[in-house]
Amino acid sequence: LSRVDVFEDLLCSDSKAFDPVLKQFLNSEIVNGNPITDYIEFVFHIFPLPYHHNAFYAAHLVPFVMNITQSVSDVFTYSEFMLANQDQFLAPAANLTEI
């Protein structure tokens, strides 16, 4: 079993662009009739970049969501929400105001 570590910033446009490509790969790749995840372990790390001020706060909610829901699926739902709504969280930081 191989391991791939994926680092994402929930407010990074490159992470947003990469996310659907990775999910499509994870959901569609079949090796010898088995899903790719039977051969490769994917470990996701939320890694807020220092110049995305609100990404720090978004990242700190990930363990909270996991603790409250006890569901990795809910963590991915939260991640998808943050990636889809980046503009709402980036604009105030760019304007030097808080949400």
DSSP file (Angstrom, degrees, kcal/mol; ACC not computed):
  #  RESIDUE AA STRUCTURE BP1 BP2  ACC     N-H-->O    O-->H-N    N-H-->O    O-->H-N    TCO  KAPPA ALPHA  PHI   PSI    X-CA   Y-CA   Z-CA
    1    1 A L              0   0    0      0, 0.0    39,-0.2     0, 0.0     2,-0.2   0.000 360.0 360.0 360.0 127.7    0.0    0.0    0.0
    2    2 A S  E     -a   40   0A   0     37,-2.3    39,-3.8     2,-0.0     2,-0.4  -0.582 360.0-137.1 -96.9 164.5    1.4    3.4   -1.0
    3    3 A R  E     -a   41   0A   0     37,-0.2     2,-0.5    -2,-0.2    39,-0.2  -0.982  13.0-169.8-129.3 135.9    0.5    6.7    0.7
    4    4 A V  E     -a   42   0A   0     37,-3.2    39,-2.7    -2,-0.4     2,-0.5  -0.992  12.3-152.4-121.9 124.0   -0.3   10.1   -0.9
    5    5 A D  E     -a   43   0A   0     -2,-0.5     2,-0.5    37,-0.2    39,-0.2  -0.858   9.7-161.7 -96.7 126.0   -0.5   13.1    1.4
    6    6 A V  E     -a   44   0A   0     37,-3.3    39,-3.2    -2,-0.5     2,-0.5  -0.936   0.7-162.3-111.1 123.1   -2.8   15.9    0.1
    7    7 A F  E     +a   45   0A   0     -2,-0.5     2,-0.4    37,-0.2    39,-0.2  -0.922  14.5 178.1-107.5 123.3   -2.4   19.3    1.5
    8    8 A E  E     -a   46   0A   0     37,-2.9    39,-3.2    -2,-0.5     2,-0.6  -0.974  25.1-153.9-128.6 140.4   -5.3   21.7    1.0
    9    9 A D    >   -     0   0    0     -2,-0.4     3,-2.2    37,-0.2     6,-0.2  -0.966  19.6-143.2-104.6 120.9   -6.0   25.3    2.1
   10   10 A L  T 3  S+     0   0    0     -2,-0.6    -1,-0.1     1,-0.3    76,-0.1   0.651 100.5  43.7 -63.1 -14.4   -9.8   25.7    2.2
   11   11 A L  T 3  S+     0   0    0     41,-0.1     2,-0.5    78,-0.1    -1,-0.3   0.128  88.3 109.5-115.6  19.8   -9.4   29.3    0.9
   12   12 A C    <>  -     0   0    0     -3,-2.2     4,-2.1     1,-0.1     5,-0.1  -0.840  60.3-148.0 -98.9 128.9   -6.9   28.6   -1.9
   13   13 A S  H  > S+     0   0    0     -2,-0.5     4,-2.2     1,-0.2     5,-0.1   0.830 100.5  54.8 -65.4 -31.3   -8.0   28.8   -5.5
   14   14 A D  H  > S+     0   0    0      2,-0.2     4,-2.2     1,-0.2    -1,-0.2   0.895 107.8  49.0 -68.6 -38.6   -5.6   26.1   -6.5
   15   15 A S  H  > S+     0   0    0      2,-0.2     4,-2.2    -6,-0.2    -2,-0.2   0.901 110.6  51.8 -63.2 -40.2   -7.0   23.7   -3.9
   16   16 A K  H  < S+     0   0    0     -4,-2.1    -2,-0.2     1,-0.2    -1,-0.2   0.906 112.3  45.1 -62.8 -42.0  -10.5   24.6   -5.2
   17   17 A A  H  X S+     0   0    0     -4,-2.2     4,-0.6     1,-0.2    -1,-0.2   0.850 115.7  47.3 -70.2 -34.3   -9.4   23.7   -8.7
   18   18 A F  H  X S+     0   0    0     -4,-2.2     4,-2.5     1,-0.2     3,-0.2   0.818  95.7  74.6 -76.6 -32.5   -7.6   20.5   -7.7
   19   19 A D  H  X S+     0   0    0     -4,-2.2     4,-2.5     1,-0.2     5,-0.2   0.889  96.6  44.2 -54.9 -51.0  -10.4   19.1   -5.5
   20   20 A P  H  > S+     0   0    0      0, 0.0     4,-2.3     0, 0.0    -1,-0.2   0.864 113.0  53.1 -65.9 -31.9  -12.8   18.0   -8.2
   21   21 A V  H  X S+     0   0    0     -4,-0.6     4,-2.2    -3,-0.2    -2,-0.2   0.933 111.5  45.4 -65.4 -45.3  -10.0   16.5  -10.2
   22   22 A L  H  X S+     0   0    0     -4,-2.5     4,-2.9     2,-0.2     5,-0.2   0.923 113.2  49.7 -63.6 -44.5   -8.8   14.4   -7.2
   23   23 A K  H  X S+     0   0    0     -4,-2.5     4,-2.1    -5,-0.2    -1,-0.2   0.887 109.8  51.1 -64.3 -37.9  -12.3   13.3   -6.3
   24   24 A Q  H  X S+     0   0    0     -4,-2.3     4,-1.4    -5,-0.2     5,-0.2   0.923 111.8  48.2 -63.4 -42.6  -13.0   12.2   -9.9
   25   25 A F  H  X S+     0   0    0     -4,-2.2     4,-2.2     1,-0.2     3,-0.4   0.937 112.2  48.4 -61.2 -47.3   -9.8   10.2   -9.8
   26   26 A L  H  < S+     0   0    0     -4,-2.9    11,-0.3     1,-0.2    10,-0.3   0.845 116.7  43.0 -63.2 -33.9  -10.6    8.6   -6.5
   27   27 A N  H  < S+     0   0    0     -4,-2.1    -1,-0.2    -5,-0.2    -2,-0.2   0.637 122.8  34.2 -87.7 -14.8  -14.1    7.7   -7.7
   28   28 A S  H  < S+     0   0    0     -4,-1.4     2,-0.4    -3,-0.4    -2,-0.2   0.691  84.9 100.8-117.2 -21.7  -13.3    6.5  -11.2
   29   29 A E     <  -     0   0    0     -4,-2.2     7,-1.7    -5,-0.2     2,-0.4  -0.526  45.8-176.9 -76.2 126.1   -9.9    4.7  -11.1
   30   30 A I  E     -B   35   0B   0     -2,-0.4     2,-0.5     5,-0.2    -3,-0.0  -0.982   8.7-169.1-123.0 131.3  -10.1    1.0  -11.1
   31   31 A V  E >  S-B   34   0B   0      3,-3.2     3,-2.2    -2,-0.4     7,-0.1  -0.980  78.0 -20.0-122.3 119.2   -7.1   -1.3  -10.9
   32   32 A N  T 3  S-     0   0    0     -2,-0.5    -1,-0.1     1,-0.3     0, 0.0   0.848 128.6 -52.4  52.4  36.8   -7.7   -5.0  -11.4
   33   33 A G  T 3  S+     0   0    0      1,-0.3    -1,-0.3     0, 0.0    -3,-0.0   0.457 120.3 104.7  82.5   0.8  -11.3   -4.5  -10.7
   34   34 A N  E <  S-B   31   0B   0     -3,-2.2    -3,-3.2     1,-0.1    -1,-0.3  -0.838  78.3 -99.0-114.3 151.6  -10.7   -2.8   -7.3
   35   35 A P  E >   -B   30   0B   0      0, 0.0     3,-2.3     0, 0.0     4,-0.3  -0.326  33.5-115.7 -64.7 151.0  -10.9    0.9   -6.4
   36   36 A I  G >> S+     0   0    0     -7,-1.7     4,-2.1     1,-0.3     3,-1.9   0.792 112.7  69.6 -57.5 -29.1   -7.6    2.8   -6.4
   37   37 A T  G 34 S+     0   0    0    -11,-0.3    -1,-0.3     1,-0.3     5,-0.1   0.606  86.1  67.3 -70.3  -9.6   -8.0    3.4   -2.7
   38   38 A D  G <4 S+     0   0    0     -3,-2.3    -1,-0.3     1,-0.1    -2,-0.2   0.681 114.6  28.9 -75.8 -17.6   -7.4   -0.3   -2.2
   39   39 A Y  T <4 S+     0   0    0     -3,-1.9   -37,-2.3    -4,-0.3     2,-0.5   0.663 122.8  45.9-113.1 -26.5   -3.8    0.3   -3.3
   40   40 A I  E  <  -a    2   0A   0     -4,-2.1     2,-0.5   -39,-0.2    -1,-0.3  -0.982  67.9-145.9-127.7 126.5   -3.1    3.9   -2.4
   41   41 A E  E     -a    3   0A   0    -39,-3.8   -37,-3.2    -2,-0.5     2,-0.5  -0.795  14.8-155.6 -88.9 126.2   -3.9    5.5    1.0
   42   42 A F  E     -a    4   0A   0     -2,-0.5     2,-0.5   -39,-0.2   -37,-0.2  -0.915   8.0-169.8-105.2 124.1   -4.9    9.2    0.7
   43   43 A V  E     -a    5   0A   0    -39,-2.7   -37,-3.3    -2,-0.5     2,-0.4  -0.963  10.1-150.9-115.9 122.6   -4.3   11.3    3.8
   44   44 A F  E     -a    6   0A   0     -2,-0.5     2,-0.4   -39,-0.2   -37,-0.2  -0.786  11.0-171.6 -99.0 134.0   -5.8   14.8    3.7
   45   45 A H  E     -a    7   0A   0    -39,-3.2   -37,-2.9    -2,-0.4     2,-0.7  -0.989  20.0-139.8-123.0 128.5   -4.2   17.7    5.6
   46   46 A I  E     +a    8   0A   0     -2,-0.4   -37,-0.2   -39,-0.2   -39,-0.1  -0.811  28.3 178.1 -85.9 119.4   -5.8   21.1    6.0
   47   47 A F        -     0   0    0    -39,-3.2     2,-0.2    -2,-0.7     9,-0.1  -0.810  14.6-154.9-130.5  87.0   -2.9   23.5    5.6
   48   48 A P        -     0   0    0      0, 0.0   -39,-0.1     0, 0.0     5,-0.0  -0.443  15.9-131.1 -69.7 130.5   -3.9   27.1    5.8
   49   49 A L    >   -     0   0    0     -2,-0.2     3,-1.7     1,-0.1     6,-0.2  -0.563  16.6-123.3 -78.5 144.9   -1.5   29.5    4.0
   50   50 A P  T 3  S+     0   0    0      0, 0.0    -1,-0.1     0, 0.0     6,-0.1   0.759 108.9  55.6 -64.4 -25.2   -0.4   32.5    6.1
   51   51 A Y  T 3  S+     0   0    0      1,-0.2     2,-0.8     2,-0.0     3,-0.1   0.463  91.9  74.2 -89.5   0.4   -1.7   35.0    3.5
   52   52 A H    X>  -     0   0    0     -3,-1.7     3,-1.8     1,-0.2     4,-0.7  -0.758  69.6-175.2-104.9  80.9   -5.2   33.6    3.5
   53   53 A H  H >> S+     0   0    0     -2,-0.8     3,-1.1     1,-0.3     4,-0.6   0.855  77.8  46.0 -48.7 -51.0   -6.1   35.1    6.9
   54   54 A N  H 3> S+     0   0    0     35,-0.3     4,-2.3     1,-0.2    -1,-0.3   0.640  95.5  76.9 -73.4 -12.8   -9.5   33.5    7.3
   55   55 A A  H <> S+     0   0    0     -3,-1.8     4,-2.6     1,-0.2    -1,-0.2   0.833  88.1  60.2 -64.1 -31.1   -8.2   30.1    6.2
   56   56 A F  H <X S+     0   0    0     -3,-1.1     4,-1.6    -4,-0.7    -1,-0.2   0.928 108.2  42.9 -60.4 -45.8   -6.7   29.7    9.7
   57   57 A Y  H  X S+     0   0    0     -4,-0.6     4,-0.8     2,-0.2    -2,-0.2   0.903 113.2  52.1 -68.2 -41.1  -10.2   30.0   11.2
   58   58 A A  H >< S+     0   0    0     -4,-2.3     3,-0.7     1,-0.2     4,-0.5   0.893 109.1  51.0 -61.4 -39.8  -11.7   27.7    8.6
   59   59 A A  H >< S+     0   0    0     -4,-2.6     3,-1.1     1,-0.2    -1,-0.2   0.864 103.2  58.5 -67.0 -36.1   -9.0   25.1    9.3
   60   60 A H  H 3X S+     0   0    0     -4,-1.6     4,-0.6     1,-0.2    -1,-0.2   0.688  98.5  61.0 -69.6 -16.3   -9.6   25.2   13.0
   61   61 A L  H <X S+     0   0    0     -4,-0.8     4,-2.9    -3,-0.7    -1,-0.2   0.700  85.7  77.9 -80.6 -18.7  -13.2   24.2   12.4
   62   62 A V  H <> S+     0   0    0     -3,-1.1     4,-2.3    -4,-0.5     5,-0.2   0.947  97.1  41.2 -59.4 -52.7  -12.3   20.9   10.8
   63   63 A P  H  > S+     0   0    0      0, 0.0     4,-2.6     0, 0.0    -1,-0.2   0.853 114.2  55.2 -64.7 -30.1  -11.5   19.0   14.1
   64   64 A F  H  X S+     0   0    0     -4,-0.6     4,-2.6     2,-0.2     5,-0.2   0.942 108.4  47.0 -64.0 -47.3  -14.6   20.6   15.6
   65   65 A V  H  X S+     0   0    0     -4,-2.9     4,-2.6     1,-0.2     5,-0.4   0.916 114.4  48.1 -60.1 -43.4  -16.8   19.3   12.9
   66   66 A M  H  X S+     0   0    0     -4,-2.3     4,-2.3    -5,-0.2    -1,-0.2   0.910 112.6  48.3 -63.9 -42.4  -15.2   15.8   13.2
   67   67 A N  H  < S+     0   0    0     -4,-2.6    -2,-0.2    -5,-0.2    -1,-0.2   0.906 116.8  41.5 -65.5 -43.0  -15.6   15.9   17.0
   68   68 A I  H  < S+     0   0    0     -4,-2.6    -2,-0.2    -5,-0.2    -1,-0.2   0.917 128.3  27.9 -72.6 -44.4  -19.3   16.9   16.9
   69   69 A T  H  < S-     0   0    0     -4,-2.6    -3,-0.2    -5,-0.2    -2,-0.2   0.722  83.2-147.1 -93.5 -22.4  -20.4   14.7   14.0
   70   70 A Q     <  +     0   0    0     -4,-2.3     2,-0.4    -5,-0.4    -4,-0.1   0.843  61.9 120.7  55.7  34.3  -18.0   11.8   14.3
   71   71 A S     >  -     0   0    0     -6,-0.3     4,-1.4    -5,-0.2    -1,-0.2  -0.964  55.2-164.3-137.2 118.0  -18.3   11.6   10.5
   72   72 A V  H  > S+     0   0    0     -2,-0.4     4,-2.2     1,-0.2     5,-0.2   0.860  97.3  61.3 -63.3 -34.7  -15.5   11.9    7.9
   73   73 A S  H  > S+     0   0    0      1,-0.2     4,-2.1     2,-0.2    -1,-0.2   0.891 102.1  50.4 -58.7 -40.8  -18.2   12.5    5.4
   74   74 A D  H  > S+     0   0    0      2,-0.2     4,-2.4     1,-0.2    -1,-0.2   0.842 107.1  54.5 -67.7 -32.6  -19.4   15.6    7.2
   75   75 A V  H  X S+     0   0    0     -4,-1.4     4,-2.6     2,-0.2    -2,-0.2   0.916 109.4  47.3 -65.4 -42.4  -15.8   16.9    7.3
   76   76 A F  H  X S+     0   0    0     -4,-2.2     4,-2.7     2,-0.2    -2,-0.2   0.874 110.2  53.1 -66.7 -35.7  -15.7   16.5    3.5
   77   77 A T  H  X S+     0   0    0     -4,-2.1     4,-2.2     2,-0.2    -2,-0.2   0.923 110.6  47.1 -62.5 -43.8  -19.1   18.2    3.2
   78   78 A Y  H  X S+     0   0    0     -4,-2.4     4,-2.5     2,-0.2    -2,-0.2   0.923 112.0  50.6 -61.9 -45.2  -17.7   21.1    5.3
   79   79 A S  H  X S+     0   0    0     -4,-2.6     4,-2.6     1,-0.2    -2,-0.2   0.919 110.3  49.1 -59.5 -45.6  -14.5   21.2    3.1
   80   80 A E  H  X S+     0   0    0     -4,-2.7     4,-2.3     1,-0.2    -1,-0.2   0.889 110.3  52.0 -61.8 -39.9  -16.6   21.3   -0.1
   81   81 A F  H  X S+     0   0    0     -4,-2.2     4,-1.5     2,-0.2    -2,-0.2   0.934 111.2  46.6 -61.2 -47.1  -18.7   24.1    1.4
   82   82 A M  H  < S+     0   0    0     -4,-2.5    -2,-0.2     1,-0.2    -1,-0.2   0.915 113.0  48.5 -64.6 -42.9  -15.7   26.2    2.2
   83   83 A L  H >< S+     0   0    0     -4,-2.6     3,-0.9     1,-0.2    -1,-0.2   0.900 112.7  48.7 -63.5 -39.9  -14.1   25.6   -1.2
   84   84 A A  H 3< S+     0   0    0     -4,-2.3    -1,-0.2     1,-0.2     3,-0.2   0.758 117.6  40.8 -71.0 -24.5  -17.3   26.5   -3.0
   85   85 A N  T >X S+     0   0    0     -4,-1.5     3,-1.0    -3,-0.2     4,-0.8  -0.011  72.5 126.8-115.0  28.6  -17.8   29.7   -1.0
   86   86 A Q  H X>  +     0   0    0     -3,-0.9     4,-2.3     1,-0.2     3,-1.2   0.872  66.8  62.8 -53.9 -42.0  -14.2   31.0   -0.9
   87   87 A D  H 3> S+     0   0    0      1,-0.3     4,-1.9     2,-0.2    -1,-0.2   0.840  98.1  56.1 -57.8 -34.8  -15.1   34.4   -2.2
   88   88 A Q  H <4 S+     0   0    0     -3,-1.0    -1,-0.3     1,-0.2    -2,-0.2   0.808 116.0  36.9 -67.0 -28.2  -17.2   35.2    0.9
   89   89 A F  H <X S+     0   0    0     -3,-1.2     4,-0.6    -4,-0.8   -35,-0.3   0.691 117.0  49.7 -98.6 -21.8  -14.3   34.5    3.2
   90   90 A L  H  X S+     0   0    0     -4,-2.3     4,-2.3     2,-0.1     5,-0.2   0.868  99.9  63.2 -83.6 -38.7  -11.5   36.0    1.1
   91   91 A A  H  X S+     0   0    0     -4,-1.9     4,-1.9    -5,-0.3     6,-0.2   0.908 102.3  48.4 -57.7 -47.6  -13.1   39.3    0.3
   92   92 A P  H  4>S+     0   0    0      0, 0.0     5,-3.3     0, 0.0    -1,-0.2   0.880 111.8  50.5 -62.1 -35.1  -13.2   40.6    3.9
   93   93 A A  H ><5S+     0   0    0     -4,-0.6     3,-1.1     3,-0.2    -2,-0.2   0.893 109.8  50.1 -68.2 -37.7   -9.6   39.6    4.5
   94   94 A A  H 3<5S+     0   0    0     -4,-2.3    -1,-0.2     1,-0.3    -3,-0.2   0.830 111.3  49.1 -67.8 -30.6   -8.6   41.4    1.3
   95   95 A N  T 3<5S-     0   0    0     -4,-1.9    -1,-0.3    -5,-0.2    -2,-0.2   0.350 116.5-117.0 -88.5   6.1  -10.5   44.5    2.6
   96   96 A L  T < 5S+     0   0    0     -3,-1.1     2,-0.3     1,-0.2    -3,-0.2   0.805  78.2 115.4  61.9  32.1   -8.8   44.2    6.0
   97   97 A T      < -     0   0    0     -5,-3.3    -1,-0.2    -6,-0.2     2,-0.2  -0.879  63.0-121.1-124.1 160.2  -12.1   43.5    7.7
   98   98 A E              0   0    0     -2,-0.3    -9,-0.0    -3,-0.1   -44,-0.0  -0.626 360.0 360.0 -95.5 158.8  -13.4   40.5    9.6
   99   99 A I              0   0    0     -2,-0.2    -1,-0.1   -10,-0.1    -6,-0.0   0.453 360.0 360.0 -78.4 360.0  -16.5   38.6    8.7
